[in-house]
Amino acid sequence: MPKTISWFLIYGKLLCGFYALLVVAGIYFVILPHGSLGADPYLARIIGAVAIILGALYFGATYISLHMPRRPGAWNYNFAIILLGFTSVVFLPFGVFLMIRWQRPEIREYYGVNPS
């Protein structure tokens, strides 16, 4: 297995953890009262619901990418997951590094993608 694949698996696991924390933060905003913080409770619940939904969707998409078989479609899907990490400033440098490495011929061959 190429090193880039190992790095992608670490990257994917970190993204899963990040999105799980997003779900937890969303639950916090939905359940706990925010009147004492000076925030509008209705707006806090909306933000929390959006965080729960997006965090769960992104977690699921990233988790699936960690368990896909080696096929050409998996190469494309995992590339999309690398780009999904660009939505976070924290993961942007790692995503750029992985994106560059993901284009190499040995990674394409590993997934059975025609390198042409």
Secondary structure by P-SEA (a helix, b strand, c coil): ccaaaaaaaaaaaaaaaaaaaaaaaaaaaaccccccccccaaaaaaaaaaaaaaaaaaaaaaaaaacccccaaaaaaaaaaaaaacccccaaaaaaaaaaaaacaaaaaaaccccc
